[in-house]
């Protein structure tokens, strides 16, 4: 049985389908990514799977428990790291973890053991007695990761786990996530709009656009299926249609101040391409990335699209409607 089984899951906000008949299985121990821009439906999907917002239709099970019929059993078996900060600033790191253990009715000896274990996991043992308001953004995210693991969940949901963090802190968070997946065999579902994050962490990922899965697969397979290398030309007088007719060119589109061309065996065909392009002011050759995969399947860059909002905004909005 998969850790998460989703069938035709749908969420309507008025006439807008935020999640549109989503079907997907996620296996135990898998690191699975939902990749897409703000507004794609990633966070809404997680809100339904964590029982915080009811689906409009469709079904899903998490750890074998139905998200509508058995919400309490779902919640006891999962951990969540919210996109928005949710730790109590007026408590210490230790006290935040202690409170979480109490909410899950963990016995005192187990609670103390788990606090020590998760603090060690995220490297906060020496700051456990400091109030959270004195923590940096990266330390807060690490504390919230520790809190999500306190009760030893089978599935961990991470909503934009490194949003707004500096590159060095992002690297540290990535290392913690990879360690969890390898050592604890926890099923991890993360949402992100960072291509490098999805490429680095995910066993498989789904590119989500306008509430639907545009494509599903491993990062390496998705890039391989697109094929070849990307050549970016700045050539003011270039005839794009003439470039498109070249037999080794698989895709052409305008990008920034030039054109982006997907080419099979760029090293072999670059000179012929440049001859066809005419006067070229600049040329760049690079391998295919997930950004290119996203653009190919959705027709737009991942940065485009309206803001979807964080977990808190979604939950409050849902509560206001009820």
Secondary structure, DSSP 4 states (H G I P E B T S, - for coil): --SEEEEEEEEEETTEEEEEEEEEEE-TT-EEEEE--TTSSHHHHHHHHTTSS--SEEEEEETTEETTTTHHHHHHTEEEE-SS--S-TTSBHHHHHHHHHHHTT--HHHHHHHHHHHHHHTT-GGGTTSBGGGS-HHHHHHHHHHHHHTT--SEEEEESTTTT--HHHHHHHHHHHHHHHHHH--EEEEEES-HHHHHHH-SEEEEEETTEEEEEE-HHHHHHHH-SEEEEEE-TT--HHHHHTSTTEEEEEEETTEEEEEESSHHHHHHHHHHHH-S-SEEEEEE--HHHHHHHHHSS-TT-S-----HHHHHHHHHHH-
